[in-house]
Amino acid sequence: MDTFRHEFAYTADELHAMASSHLEQDVDASLMEFALPSARGDHDLNPGSEPEAVRSAAVLVPVVAYENQTTVLLTQRSKDLPSHPGQVSFPGGKIDRTDATAVAAALRETHEETGIDPSFVDVAGFLDIYQTGTGYRVLPVVGIVQPGFEVRPEPGEVDEVFEVPLEFLMNPGNHKTHSGEWRGVRRYYYAIPYDKYYIWGATAGMLRNLYDRVYRR
């Protein structure tokens, strides 16, 4: 049975130390094709459905350390995008050949999508590489974000940048398992509905991984 720890009022230093002791630290984030296997993914709830991975991506899991509260920053993709319109996601995307490392790609994409300058982000470690059903191998980079940043959603790409209390996202009672039909097959996925936002799929799966790695005892 899951045991939920109500320990979220950390200072930035305490939160960083806690994350560092539970997250991967030795991932060679410079690799375009990550050497580690995909330990987590859409196949968690759909065994035997792993697609062949052909694309590498990196996202930032931005944990904002306010004095009295800790939140996770998320984006809502534009409803006009051809791919995953209107979905909630972490800032990030495909790794370009011009990116020096996967971390650099995550920080670059975060800056482009949200306006948050990389100088506000302190990388604490990595979650497990996440395999999506669409063939992406995603490296989630957990970053402690210092308050004081300015948010500027990228026009045409991001409709909204918002924050959710970490305590809500790390409470397993809020982790749901939903399903839907995709390409004629019933598929299952994690969902963490919050207020008007429907957090699901890979984003919810990575948040579940954060819970499993750091908060589940």
C-alpha positions in Angstrom: 0.0 0.0 0.0 1.2 3.5 -0.8 2.3 5.6 2.1 2.1 9.3 1.5 4.6 11.6 3.3 3.3 15.0 4.1 6.7 16.7 3.9 6.6 19.5 1.4 7.5 22.6 3.2 11.2 22.5 2.2 13.5 25.3 1.7 15.2 25.3 -1.8 18.3 23.7 -0.3 16.4 21.0 1.6 14.3 20.2 -1.4 17.4 20.0 -3.6 19.2 17.7 -1.2 16.1 15.4 -0.9 15.7 15.2 -4.7 19.4 14.6 -5.2 19.4 11.6 -2.9 16.5 9.9 -4.7 17.0 10.8 -8.4 19.5 9.6 -11.0 22.7 11.6 -11.0 25.0 9.7 -13.4 23.0 9.9 -16.6 25.2 10.9 -19.5 22.9 13.7 -20.5 25.1 14.6 -23.4 24.1 11.5 -25.3 21.6 12.1 -28.1 20.5 8.4 -27.8 20.4 7.8 -24.1 22.3 4.7 -23.0 20.0 3.8 -20.2 16.9 1.6 -20.9 13.4 3.1 -20.8 12.5 2.1 -17.3 9.1 3.8 -17.4 6.6 4.7 -20.1 3.1 4.4 -21.5 3.7 0.6 -21.5 3.6 0.7 -17.6 -0.2 0.3 -17.9 -0.2 -1.3 -21.3 2.3 -4.3 -21.2 3.7 -5.4 -24.5 2.9 -2.1 -26.2 6.5 -0.7 -26.4 7.0 0.9 -29.8 10.4 1.2 -31.4 12.0 4.4 -30.2 13.4 6.6 -33.0 13.4 10.1 -31.4 15.1 11.5 -28.3 13.6 14.4 -26.3 14.1 16.1 -22.9 11.6 17.9 -20.7 12.1 20.0 -17.6 10.1 19.1 -14.4 10.2 22.6 -12.9 9.7 22.5 -9.1 9.2 26.0 -7.9 10.5 26.5 -4.3 8.5 29.4 -2.8 9.1 30.3 0.8 5.8 28.8 2.0 4.8 26.4 -0.8 6.3 24.2 -3.4 4.7 23.9 -6.8 5.2 22.2 -10.2 5.0 24.5 -13.3 3.2 23.1 -16.3 2.1 24.3 -19.7 -1.1 23.9 -21.6 -0.3 23.5 -25.3 -2.1 25.7 -27.9 -5.4 24.3 -29.1 -4.2 25.1 -32.6 -1.2 22.8 -32.7 -1.4 19.8 -35.0 0.2 17.5 -32.4 -1.4 17.0 -28.9 -3.4 20.3 -29.0 -4.6 21.6 -25.7 -2.8 19.0 -23.6 -1.0 19.7 -20.4 2.7 19.1 -20.6 6.1 19.8 -19.1 8.1 22.4 -21.1 10.6 20.6 -23.4 10.8 18.8 -26.7 13.0 17.2 -29.3 16.8 17.4 -28.8 18.3 19.4 -31.7 21.8 18.6 -33.0 22.7 22.1 -32.0 22.0 21.3 -28.3 25.2 20.5 -26.4 23.4 18.2 -24.0 19.9 16.9 -23.2 19.8 19.3 -20.2 20.6 22.2 -22.5 17.7 21.1 -24.8 15.3 21.0 -21.8 16.4 24.4 -20.6 16.3 25.9 -24.1 12.8 24.6 -24.8 11.6 25.8 -21.3 13.0 29.3 -22.1 11.3 29.4 -25.5 7.9 28.0 -24.3 7.6 29.8 -20.9 10.1 32.7 -20.9 11.9 31.3 -17.8 15.6 32.0 -18.0 17.9 29.0 -17.3 19.7 31.1 -14.7 16.7 30.5 -12.4 17.0 26.7 -12.7 19.2 24.4 -10.6 19.2 20.8 -12.0 18.7 18.3 -9.1 18.7 15.1 -11.1 16.9 12.9 -13.6 13.8 10.7 -13.5 13.7 7.4 -15.4 13.8 7.7 -19.1 10.2 7.7 -20.3 9.1 5.8 -23.4 6.0 7.3 -25.1 3.6 5.3 -27.2 4.5 7.6 -30.1 8.1 6.6 -30.2 9.9 9.2 -28.1 12.5 8.4 -25.4 12.2 11.3 -23.0 14.7 12.3 -20.4 12.8 14.2 -17.5 15.2 16.7 -16.0 14.1 17.8 -12.5 15.0 21.4 -11.8 14.5 23.5 -8.7 13.3 26.9 -9.9 13.9 29.9 -7.8 11.1 32.5 -7.6 11.4 35.8 -9.4 11.2 34.5 -12.9 9.0 36.2 -15.5 6.5 34.0 -17.5 6.0 34.7 -21.2 4.1 31.9 -22.9 5.3 31.3 -26.5 2.6 32.6 -28.9 1.1 29.9 -31.0 2.7 27.1 -29.0 1.5 27.6 -25.4 -1.9 28.9 -24.3 -1.1 29.0 -20.6 1.6 28.5 -18.0 0.3 27.5 -14.6 1.4 25.9 -11.3 0.0 23.1 -9.2 0.9 22.5 -5.6 3.5 19.7 -5.3 1.6 18.3 -2.3 -1.5 17.7 -4.6 0.5 16.1 -7.3 2.4 13.8 -5.0 -0.7 12.6 -3.1 -1.4 9.1 -4.5 -5.0 9.5 -3.8 -5.1 12.0 -6.7 -3.5 9.5 -9.1 -6.2 8.0 -11.3 -6.1 5.3 -14.0 -8.3 6.2 -17.0 -8.6 4.6 -20.4 -9.6 5.4 -24.0 -9.5 3.8 -27.4 -6.5 4.6 -29.6 -6.0 3.1 -33.0 -8.7 0.6 -32.2 -7.1 -0.6 -29.0 -8.1 0.1 -25.4 -5.3 2.0 -23.7 -4.8 2.8 -20.0 -3.0 5.9 -18.7 -2.4 7.9 -15.5 -4.5 11.0 -15.0 -4.2 13.7 -12.2 -7.2 16.1 -12.7 -6.6 19.4 -11.0 -9.1 22.2 -11.0 -9.9 22.9 -14.7 -6.8 21.1 -15.9 -6.7 17.5 -17.0 -3.1 16.2 -16.5 -2.8 12.8 -18.2 -0.7 10.6 -20.3 3.1 11.0 -20.3 3.0 14.1 -18.1 1.0 12.2 -15.4 3.2 9.2 -15.9 6.3 11.2 -15.2 4.7 12.8 -12.1 3.9 9.3 -10.9 7.6 8.4 -11.5 8.6 11.4 -9.3 6.3 10.1 -6.6 7.7 6.6 -6.8 11.3 7.8 -6.8 11.1 10.5 -4.1 7.9 10.3 -2.0 6.7 6.7 -1.9 7.8 4.9 1.3 
